Amino acid sequence: MSSIKENFLQLKHQIPEGVTLIAVSKTKSIEEILEAYNAGQRDFGENRVQELVPKYEALPKDIRWHLIGHLQSNKVKYIASFVHMIHSIDSEKLLAEVNKQAEKCNRVIPVLLQIFIAREETKFGFSFEEAEATLRNASAYPNTKIVGFMGMATNTEDMQQVAKEFSSLHEFFFKQRTEHRELSTLSTGMSSDWKLAVQNGSTMVRVGSSIFGTR
């Protein structure tokens, strides 16, 4: 069985320049994360606040922590002082709370609006119209900086469907950038479909099992 270091270096070699690799470290131990860190990885993604906080406290402080899972408003305060980016802003109510907690920490937190692109009711996110309205209203939240979008494709074997969903989000991203120059990040793609995501304009991929092995 190949090591985390070998997996990471092999993957890093495949990812094109200009695309940021987020190592999804949910459920992984401090030792496993350190193995990826010692191989050179600095961006790590966690799904749950209660798992992220102790890892932040135990691990090197030059790690850039990304909150990539569904975030409840009442949990924002625990990560506002250190989180590098929040990928999963799925409502304006949550954006307002992040802004409030960021202000208390004297920070501007980079965030991504999560866009609903899948054919699954279990996924969260803005519609394209709602995201447009939120972008127009961004100045109301000066302690957040909307830098792009995050999307999760339908969990399906049908790669044409997945490509279509990624492509629709990339098109929207491209269109919004003409008005909103600060948009630089498109976070789509996971272990199973990151190559397809990169072909469709992704600048950030969230990969767990290809680095750490299957859960």
Secondary structure, 3 states (H helix, E strand, C coil): CCCHHHHHHHHHHHCCCCCEEEEECCCCCHHHHHHHHHCCCCEEEECCHHHHHHHHHHCCCCCEEEECCCCCHHHHHHCCCCCCEEEEECCHHHHHHHHHHHHHCCCCEEEEEEECCCCCCCCCCECHHHHHHHHHCHHHCCCEEEEEEEECCCCCCCHHHHHHHHHHHHHHHHHHHCCCCCCCEEECCCCCCHHHHHHCCCCEEEECHHHHCCC
